[in-house]
Amino acid sequence: MNTPALKEWPLWEVFVRSKQGLEHKHCGSLHAADASQALHMARDVYTRRQEGVSIWVVPSASITASNPDDKGELFDPAADKIYRHPTFYEIPEEVGHM
C-alpha cells in the first residue's frame, strides 16, 4: 500500500498510556491525513488488545529533539546542582505517585 497520497500524508508519533502506567510511552509512528485519522489509526494499530487508556498523536514535524552528541553540554551542568535531586525533599503520603 504505497500510494502517492500516503506518501504525502504527514508522519505522526504515537504515545499510549497503558492501564497500569502513569505516563504515555512512545509506541511508534504512522502516516495519516490529519490528527483525527491519526488517532483512529493509532487505536487500531497500537491498542488492538485494549491495553491502552489514553492515546496521544503528535505531528513528527512538531517535535524538537536534542542531538545525542550534545549530551554533555545539556546534562552535565545539572550534576553540580545537588538541590535538584529529590533526596532533599520529603513527599507526603497523600501525594501518591509523582
C-alpha positions in Angstrom: 0.0 0.0 0.0 2.4 2.7 -1.2 0.0 5.1 -2.9 1.1 8.7 -3.8 -1.5 10.1 -1.3 0.0 8.0 1.5 3.5 9.4 0.8 2.2 12.9 1.1 0.5 12.4 4.5 2.4 13.7 7.4 4.2 11.4 9.9 2.7 11.2 13.4 4.3 9.9 16.6 2.1 7.8 18.8 2.2 7.7 22.6 0.0 5.3 24.6 -0.7 5.2 28.3 -1.3 1.6 29.5 -3.9 0.6 32.1 -1.1 0.1 34.6 1.0 3.1 33.6 1.1 6.7 34.8 2.8 8.0 31.7 2.4 7.9 28.0 5.1 5.8 26.2 6.2 6.1 22.6 4.8 3.2 20.6 5.7 4.1 17.1 4.9 6.2 14.1 2.3 6.3 11.3 1.2 8.4 8.3 -2.2 10.0 8.4 -4.0 12.8 6.7 -5.0 14.6 9.9 -5.0 14.3 13.7 -8.4 12.6 13.8 -7.4 10.0 11.3 -4.0 9.5 13.1 -5.8 9.0 16.4 -8.1 6.3 14.9 -5.3 4.6 13.1 -3.2 4.6 16.3 -6.0 3.0 18.2 -6.3 0.3 15.6 -2.6 -0.4 15.3 -1.2 0.2 18.8 -4.1 -0.8 21.1 -5.6 -3.9 19.4 -5.8 -5.8 22.7 -7.4 -2.9 24.6 -4.3 -2.3 26.6 -4.4 1.4 26.5 -6.5 4.0 28.3 -5.2 7.1 26.5 -3.5 7.9 23.2 -1.6 10.9 22.1 -0.7 11.6 18.4 1.8 14.3 17.7 3.0 15.5 14.3 6.6 14.4 13.9 7.5 17.8 12.4 6.4 19.4 15.7 8.9 17.5 17.8 12.3 19.2 18.6 14.9 16.7 19.8 18.3 17.2 21.3 21.4 15.7 19.5 22.9 12.8 21.4 26.4 14.3 20.7 25.3 17.4 22.8 24.7 15.2 25.8 27.5 16.7 27.9 26.5 20.2 27.2 22.9 19.6 28.0 23.0 17.3 31.0 26.4 17.6 32.8 25.7 21.1 34.3 22.8 19.5 36.2 25.1 17.2 38.1 26.6 20.0 40.2 23.2 21.3 41.4 22.5 18.8 44.2 19.4 20.6 45.3 17.7 19.2 42.1 17.9 15.7 43.5 14.7 14.6 45.2 16.6 13.2 48.2 16.4 16.6 49.9 12.6 16.6 49.9 10.1 14.6 51.9 7.0 13.7 49.9 3.8 13.5 51.9 2.0 10.2 51.6 -1.2 11.8 50.4 0.6 13.0 47.2 0.8 9.4 46.0 2.7 8.8 42.7 4.9 11.5 41.3 
